Amino acid sequence: MRKNYLLTPGPTPLPPYVCEAMSRPIIHHRTPQFQAILKETTDGLRYVFQTKNDVFILASSGTGAMEAAVVNLLSPGDTVIIVEAGKFGERWTEICRANNVNCDVIKVEWGHAVEPKEIERRLGANPKIKAVFTTLCETSTGAKSDIEAIGKIIKDTPAVLVVDAISGLGAVDLKTDAWFCDVVVSGSQKGLMLPPGLGFISVSSKAFGLVENAKCPRYYLDLKKAKKALDKTDTPFTPAITLIIALNEVLKMLKEDGLENVFSRHKKLGVAVRTAMKALGLELFAGSNSSDAVTAANVPAGLDGEKLVKTMRDTYGITIAGGQDEMKGKLIRIAHMGFIEEFDIILGISCLEKVLTQMGYKFELGSGVKAAEEVFLRV
Ligand SMILES: *Cc1c(COP(=O)(O)O)cnc(C)c1O
């Protein structure tokens, strides 16, 4: 017998009502029934994105929405600024370069957040910059960037602000309109508690100005087609009907809970995990930039981080994430977004303590769990 728990930054656990919604008989998409659901879902997404802009639903993982942003905004030969503070910032560069877009890359040390002034400086140095690509929560490092400050810098320039909110949306605050985010992309399998398979992209009217002139080749991800269809509450191709029906349920639940409460729940979980890590003597990789969606901590010197993650998963059924690329084996990442509650956290930390002990790490057994429980009693 084995009971499994998922504490990874995507996919995240599915609430039972999501599984129930996905088990319903399929319906056809060119019907009034589906049209009503599509309308509710699009409105629900606007609520969660905190925007009045159109939000398009794509049948893709989050990266498909990232690619949609690049190919719909840009032409080969354009120049953009990219904030690379981890693996997902690097993905923006890779997609842009695949489309022959010139990248002015701001390299930020992993675990740190970009200095908004640096964006201002580079924008000032090149008035031809078309777009600035950023990441709300850099899932590979656990760090969050100050999108509000970046938005203030970009709003009065010709450039558009593009935000990868794939792991942040529905977990940490992102005010798309109030913070002047022209394009926000997200995906289904993180804060939104769904299986992978949906990508989302919101587009401001400023950004639509670029879409009109962008020359990067595109067909499936063409937002002009998507816009024409959405204006008639329709989709250009067969949508991922089942996932959209489940998404509609998630969005209703988020609306019922209220975004403010959703964010404060994530904050509580984030504080608890960070406090527990520190109590165990583990250093937070992103320090004071740590997000409330995922926490990354350094693996103690001399311990094999990959073995730690593997033992938690294969021996005890608790899946957390390790480090990626340059941080492989050196980080543990515990996600606390979506369908996660305080006792999921207690369980994860308890398992971490057990395996750390087995691997010979010295600390006071129970100190992480105690620290987390104290946070939960207080907040
Ligand atoms: C997960 C993630 C992605 C990639 O999304 P996929 O759904 O795997 O394509 C991109 N950016 C961030 C910040 C992520 O957390």
Ligand as a Chemical Component Dictionary entry (heavy atoms), coordinates in Angstrom:
data_LIG
# 
_chem_comp.id                   LIG 
_chem_comp.type                 NON-POLYMER 
_chem_comp.pdbx_formal_charge   0 
_chem_comp.three_letter_code    LIG 
# 
loop_
_chem_comp_atom.comp_id 
_chem_comp_atom.atom_id 
_chem_comp_atom.alt_atom_id 
_chem_comp_atom.type_symbol 
_chem_comp_atom.charge 
_chem_comp_atom.model_Cartn_x 
_chem_comp_atom.model_Cartn_y 
_chem_comp_atom.model_Cartn_z 
_chem_comp_atom.pdbx_ordinal 
LIG C1 C1 C 0 5.886 25.564 -14.828 1  
LIG C2 C2 C 0 6.391 26.836 -15.346 2  
LIG C3 C3 C 0 6.577 27.058 -16.711 3  
LIG C4 C4 C 0 6.394 25.980 -17.738 4  
LIG O1 O1 O 0 5.103 25.641 -17.905 5  
LIG P1 P1 P 0 4.694 24.273 -18.650 6  
LIG O2 O2 O 0 3.261 24.173 -18.277 7  
LIG O3 O3 O 0 5.564 23.198 -18.083 8  
LIG O4 O4 O 0 4.905 24.469 -20.083 9  
LIG C5 C5 C 0 7.000 28.296 -17.120 10 
LIG N1 N1 N 0 7.234 29.282 -16.241 11 
LIG C6 C6 C 0 7.086 29.101 -14.924 12 
LIG C7 C7 C 0 7.382 30.226 -14.001 13 
LIG C8 C8 C 0 6.660 27.875 -14.433 14 
LIG O5 O5 O 0 6.515 27.706 -13.117 15 
# 
loop_
_chem_comp_bond.comp_id 
_chem_comp_bond.atom_id_1 
_chem_comp_bond.atom_id_2 
_chem_comp_bond.value_order 
_chem_comp_bond.pdbx_ordinal 
LIG C1 C2 SING 1  
LIG C2 C3 SING 2  
LIG C2 C8 DOUB 3  
LIG C3 C4 SING 4  
LIG C3 C5 DOUB 5  
LIG C4 O1 SING 6  
LIG O1 P1 SING 7  
LIG P1 O2 DOUB 8  
LIG P1 O3 SING 9  
LIG P1 O4 SING 10 
LIG C5 N1 SING 11 
LIG N1 C6 DOUB 12 
LIG C6 C7 SING 13 
LIG C6 C8 SING 14 
LIG C8 O5 SING 15 
# 
